[in-house]
Amino acid sequence: MDIQKNRFVVQVIGWGVGGERWMVDRYNIKWASRDGEVAAVTVAPASRLEDWNLITTDVIGKPYPLAWDGSRRLLPALTAYDTAGEA
């Protein structure tokens, strides 16, 4: 994950035997609702601690179907992020 001023940039990589890897998904998290409101606001990771809760729901808790058995799903086993950019 790359933490930007107004979004989280997420890239999901699957790892196989012998170091083989695949790009599984790539997306931005740009919007969050506040206090149960329907209207969304732009995320601000550097100034709104509650925006980091989106990592739990939208990244760690996002299941991915297995290519050979769509009835089975995997959750991410590890997350890493880069925060050295401009806030």
PyMOL commands that set and color helices and strands:
alter all, ss='L'
color gray80, all
select helices_A, chain A and resi 17-19+49-60
alter helices_A, ss='H'
color red, helices_A
select strands_A, chain A and resi 2-4+7-15+21-29+31-33+40-42+64-66+69-74
alter strands_A, ss='S'
color yellow, strands_A
deselect
rebuild
show_as cartoon
